[in-house]
Amino acid sequence: MTPTGHRLAAKGTIYLDWNATAPPLADAIRAVASVDAAAWANPSSVHRLGRTARANLEAAREVVAHLLGAEREDLVFTSGGTEANNLALRQAAALVTSRLEHPSITRVAEALEQDRVPVRWLATAPDGLLDPDEVASALAGLPPRSVVAIAWANHETGVIQPVAEIARLAWNVGAKVHLDAVQAVGKLVGVPLAWADTVSVAAHKLGGPKGIGAIAWRSSDSLRPLLLGGAQERGLRPGTQGVGLAAGFACAARWVMDGGSERHRTIAPLRDRLEQALSRFGIANGANAPRMPHVTNLSFYDWRGDELVAALDLEGICAASGSACSAGTAEVSATIGAMLGRERAEAAVRFSLGESTTEAEVEGAIAVMGRVLARAGRESPVAASAG
Ligand SMILES: Cc1ncc(COP(=O)(O)O)c(C=O)c1O
């Protein structure tokens, strides 16, 4: 099946929350349904129907592995990015990471600390970039096979980390690198396993179905299952696999391998237009660092981020404050807090565009936001620090 890229849309709304999840590809949804209908048997069953399901599962695995730069046998499917990150890190002998990361990394780090596993937190700069030299010094004195866990691109600001340099320095001292590629894969140029021992990814960020992700590796030595059960997924992820979900994942993976990063680059002018129009109402976060082309994150004057998101929702605009995965709760953005402090974090809103966002939508959003923001704007910075 060749994906057409046609996405399911919600009428009457302007969707600027692609980092939370991408609108699904119609072909990916169809692939889930058709494979679940035609190859519904348990892929571990040895009979012919089981073998058909298994063949579909392995065909999907091959495609997703290719996306990450792995061999087919070096990838297991998980329930999503959260589980993949947990699987990569929960058994680490020592961990180096940062407060910029997604909660599926920072919460594991905190749990490791409670278990008295050494964890070192990298310093966070106002621009959201990690310093590779810091990584090297953080690793000093830690046991061999300690893990450095970082995101290729940040989920809230889109800031792209110097992952190749970080990996080189970590590998020099025998450490392992786990790359959270959930937001970046298929959007940035590069093969994630070129700079990592393990890589995590989630289908729904690419236009695939929710409920499936993957971890791929150069070596699986340090991985231990989180769940106990059968021998599925090389014993690392017991439980009967969702073959339809895997087929939908593969469909989305094919779509992004076929020009995803090029299509993404073309979003930058729309993002820049939005950011520039909003800049009189707030201050952009992470805009001075290399960034993904589709994300802008601003802290607004005289607005709490969650209140602004609610006000925009009433006008049909979907945006996010806080982490994609804690939106809906009162938690403020941990990433912006680590970069620029609590005040900036409380006022932060993320707008993430996607490959089917149109100029008309951006202009429509700017017009609506101009009206909403003017209600309370005093047009002066919430904090003087640059970011
Ligand atoms: C950088 C990053 N890592 C991990 C995850 C977790 O992925 P999932 O929601 O599929 O579990 C997310 C989700 O937003 C993310 O942005």
The ligand as an ORCA input file, in Angstrom:
! r2SCAN-3c Opt
* xyz 0 1
  C       9.802     13.309     23.284
  C       8.733     12.341     23.686
  N       9.096     11.168     24.187
  C       8.184     10.246     24.554
  C       6.828     10.482     24.423
  C       5.837      9.449     24.854
  O       5.189      8.882     23.754
  P       3.778      8.143     23.929
  O       2.785      9.188     24.246
  O       3.551      7.465     22.624
  O       3.914      7.156     25.035
  C       6.399     11.711     23.915
  C       4.964     12.032     23.806
  O       4.581     13.164     23.648
  C       7.384     12.664     23.530
  O       7.034     13.847     23.025
*
